[in-house]
């Protein structure tokens, strides 16, 4: 079953103290309620019993066990009723009176009780509450997979339609059955679409290779560091994943959340876990894992590509700074070479002899290539751009970048197609520039280098394209079909026809104008106000500096200086604070906050482990301290192995619990 701690099922938390403000807000009787109780309930004790059940039901939505009601609530309601006799307690002698009071409360609050109707009307369900809960759970299970999420939706709808909430066990069993029904239907629909060849390919994933690893294990492999070697490995891994073909057709109509959870469940399992699994479920989970792995591989390629581009620019920028420091020495060498060339020219020899002597003079200084490279460095030194130094870092990766561009098929999400058109020219003509190529996508620094006839225009054209693509990928203006994070973000947006009716209410809630003219006016006024405030505060802002060119620089704030008394107090606290064991701290924090209840199987149900809280505490200690399962098992005085800790981490711990 699902853990009640992960749901919004209302209950009294054990050990939680109710504040006076909360008692006044939720458990005080209104004048109408006080009048109704005095009019319809006889006897002081019965009025107390009725009032307690009434306020508890209003707060929880169901009638809990009488023994679970906190005494502080009972005492507060006794004060509201003016009962000061200590002998009058909240207690029922007969169950008949208890149930009669509950029926009166639901009738007074106009709540439909969770029970079967004795007389069925035409078109009415025998059990209206169960019927509504089942319908809601079935609809929610189409888009959700975690039982706790579905339970929360069912609870919300039951409360919204004025139904009494069932016990948690009842609602949990209902959701579990409904979710299993929906998932079985989804798995069956996926399996029906699979052809025999693909099924054979999926079966081969569970056959061990010569390296004692299955193909299924390769599906779960994570990308490595952004080096060119790992780049090529990831490209090969991507090609292997795409050899399964596009599996998106098998998953049509399944919500994104369910696909993510199915793939997470498949990723948490070992190859041996699929042996006893139903065939429909087994193949469906593997298809979902392949689908997620394909999209994740494309994301990994983009991340590695963007990191590589950023690293190249960083190195070129660092080289520019270094050249500025070494520029004087290189300038002297170039002037010496130029002086020797001019001396040869002054000799007045024939052009052939002069040409030979010029090359001879330049060879003394390192040759044409070296001198040309040093000239480029000096030009870069005298400019503010490092782009001219980028080729040395770009050239070794050029072939891989071209392969990546052909593989990922970059698309643009904006109306400006110049960048993608330039990329098409690069891939089709191998970068041969023509006059009709639009380079408006590139910043002005790149355009100067590309259009300069004395420069290597083709080089700068390529580097500008790949650098701009990296920037556009980060902003979302360039996307990749079949990716996860870097896919077309517009597919996640509501269409305009759905948004338009919601604009007025949304703008009213967040206090924004609902028309373009007033919205632009508000933005301008806000910008002016902020600019004026910054201008007024600038003389006193020591962290903000503006140089002669008008470029602002925001410095890191220096730490605040603590006075001697604060230092003394901190030291005294350290001296007097007893030494604590990390495991004791984890146990204490769980006792007060219940954080360990957030962990559990990927399926979302309660753990079937013996003493799961202990396992979760030990697992968090193992990976939180970075000891690892092997070392932790050696130092923990408990009957637990490294495999147990690793198993819990893979099966019960995920990023979003």
Secondary structure as GFF3:
##gff-version 3
##sequence-region A 1 657
A	DSSP	three_ten_helix	4	6	.	.	.	ID=ss1
A	DSSP	alpha_helix	20	26	.	.	.	ID=ss2
A	DSSP	alpha_helix	31	40	.	.	.	ID=ss3
A	DSSP	alpha_helix	44	60	.	.	.	ID=ss4
A	DSSP	three_ten_helix	66	68	.	.	.	ID=ss5
A	DSSP	alpha_helix	71	81	.	.	.	ID=ss6
A	DSSP	alpha_helix	95	109	.	.	.	ID=ss7
A	DSSP	alpha_helix	128	141	.	.	.	ID=ss8
A	DSSP	alpha_helix	147	160	.	.	.	ID=ss9
A	DSSP	alpha_helix	168	193	.	.	.	ID=ss10
A	DSSP	alpha_helix	196	204	.	.	.	ID=ss11
A	DSSP	alpha_helix	215	219	.	.	.	ID=ss12
A	DSSP	alpha_helix	228	242	.	.	.	ID=ss13
A	DSSP	three_ten_helix	248	251	.	.	.	ID=ss14
A	DSSP	alpha_helix	256	268	.	.	.	ID=ss15
A	DSSP	three_ten_helix	271	274	.	.	.	ID=ss16
A	DSSP	alpha_helix	279	346	.	.	.	ID=ss17
A	DSSP	alpha_helix	351	364	.	.	.	ID=ss18
A	DSSP	alpha_helix	367	381	.	.	.	ID=ss19
A	DSSP	three_ten_helix	387	389	.	.	.	ID=ss20
A	DSSP	alpha_helix	391	394	.	.	.	ID=ss21
A	DSSP	three_ten_helix	395	397	.	.	.	ID=ss22
A	DSSP	alpha_helix	398	408	.	.	.	ID=ss23
A	DSSP	beta_strand	411	412	.	.	.	ID=ss24
A	DSSP	alpha_helix	418	429	.	.	.	ID=ss25
A	DSSP	alpha_helix	444	451	.	.	.	ID=ss26
A	DSSP	alpha_helix	457	475	.	.	.	ID=ss27
A	DSSP	beta_strand	478	479	.	.	.	ID=ss28
A	DSSP	three_ten_helix	489	492	.	.	.	ID=ss29
A	DSSP	alpha_helix	496	500	.	.	.	ID=ss30
A	DSSP	alpha_helix	503	509	.	.	.	ID=ss31
A	DSSP	alpha_helix	516	537	.	.	.	ID=ss32
A	DSSP	three_ten_helix	538	540	.	.	.	ID=ss33
A	DSSP	beta_strand	544	546	.	.	.	ID=ss34
A	DSSP	beta_strand	552	554	.	.	.	ID=ss35
A	DSSP	alpha_helix	564	576	.	.	.	ID=ss36
A	DSSP	alpha_helix	582	593	.	.	.	ID=ss37
A	DSSP	three_ten_helix	595	598	.	.	.	ID=ss38
A	DSSP	alpha_helix	612	624	.	.	.	ID=ss39
A	DSSP	alpha_helix	629	635	.	.	.	ID=ss40
A	DSSP	alpha_helix	642	652	.	.	.	ID=ss41
###
